[in-house]
């Protein structure tokens, strides 16, 4: 009976942990490129699991799964593959083959729908989807 309760409690915690996972688009900000004088928009896209984790720095409430930094050139609201630059969390650039990033007129939602190439393989970008924009304050 006691073992069954422990098993149920552990199962609930594991399910709750996966339910708290999320992908966020944050640090949205704009800047003007110093040489080209063109407007750019930059943001960070990351997926984290939330829960209790023990990492190299001790306990934490989230675990980073993947992250990318985007740089969009121009005023938008539609940015084609030529106007999108992406780097992974190690700073390595990804080649955008096709697709686009679209923002709403008020800039509150961004839709990512792109194909990227890595090591001669073209795939749908892992972060494709619609995201609420969290602007840098």
N, C-alpha and C positions, 0 to 999 in steps of 0.2 A: 504494500500500500504506500509506504513512504517512498520507495523507489519510483513508483508510478507518478507521484506528485513531483518529484525532482525531474523526471523525464518530461512531464508536461510543462513545468516552469522553464526548463532549458529550451524546449521547442518554441514556446511563446517568445522568449528572448531572441532566438535566432530569427524567427519570422519578423518580429518587430524591428530587428536590426536591418534586415533587407528592405523593409518598408520605408525606412528613414533615409535610404540612399537617394542622392539627387544630383542633378547636373545644373550648374549655375553659370550664368553669363554676368560677369561683374567687372568692375574697374573701367566701365565705358567712359571714354573721354576723347576729346578732339584736340588737334593741334595743327599748326601750319608748318609744313616742311620748310626748313631754313633755306634750301637752295632752289627748290622748284616753286615755292610759295603756294603749293597746292594743299587743300584741306585734307587731313587724314582723320580717321576714327580708329581707335584701338580698344581692344577688350580682351578679357581673359575668360576662357571657357574651361570648366573643370567638372569632373565627376568624382564625388566622394561617397564613401560609405560612412554612415553615422552610427555610433554606438560607443562601446568602450574597447579601446585598443591599447596594446602595449607595444611601443615602438622603440627605436634606438634612443630617443630623447625622453623615454618614460611614458606615462599614461597619456592618452589623448581621447577626444570624443569624436574624431573623424579620421578616416584613412583615405588618402588621395589615390584614386584609381588611374586617372589620366588627366592631363591638362594641356591646353594649347593657347598661344597668344596670336590674336588676329590683328592685322593692320589693313584697313580699307582705305583706298585712295579715291578722293572725290567727294562730292556732296550727296550722292545717292539719290533716292532711297534704294536703288538697285545697283549692286556691285557685281560685275561679271568676273570670270576667272582671272583676267589680266589685271584687275584692280584689287585682288585679294592676296595678301601674304600671310602665311601661317608658319609658326615654329612650334615645336613640341616643348615639353617641360625641360629638356636638355639644351634647348636653343637651336636644335637642328631644323632646318627649313624643310617644309613639305611642299611638293610641287602640286599646284591646283591645276588639274587637267581641264575640267569644265564645271559648269553649274554657276550658282550665284548665291549671294547673301542679300536678302531684302529686308529693309526696315520699314516700319509704319511711318506715316507722315510726321507723327509726333515723337517718333523714336523710342516708343515704349516696348516694342516687340521686335525681335530679329528672327528671321527664318533663314536657316543655313541648309542649303541643298547643293552639295558639291561632290565631285569625284577627285580623289587625290592619287598620286602615283608615288610609290616607294619601291625601290629595287626592281624596276621594270614591271611592277604589278599595279594595275589600276583598280581601285576599290571605292565603294561609297565611304565617305568620311564618317568615322565613328560618332561624331557629334552632330550629325544632321538632325534637324528638328526645329521647333518653334520655342523661343525662350523669352522670358520677361527680362528686360534690360535693367540692370542695377547700375546707375550712373555713379561715377566717382564724385564725391562731394567735397 
